[in-house]
């Protein structure tokens, strides 16, 4: 079992920066693909960034060049550095841990409670 706790959200001006952290409890962290999702009011939750156990990253087009996802396996923590924030980045950001079992084609997934990011303009 994995428990995820996000932190680092807050209110910033457009063009500013925030760094989100997600601390994971339990074992096996290094094997999980970690990701950040966000959900704006009235919209579907969307994937923002992900990082695999091997360090490969992926980003939604709207944040490429502005956001950076990273992980520290020794600390069981994943980060999302958000620069050049825009009002459209306003959302609740959720941490996600995902483990794919290819042999059985099943997925084990965990979610944090979310942290609010507000960008003013």
Buried (B, 14 or more C-beta within 10 A) or exposed (E): EBEBBBBBBEEBEEEBEBBBBBBBEEEBBEEBBBBBBBBBEEEEBEBBBBBBBEEEBBBBEEBEEBBBBBBEBEEBBBBBBBBEBBEEBBBBBBBBBBBBEEEEEEEEEBBBEBBEBBBEE
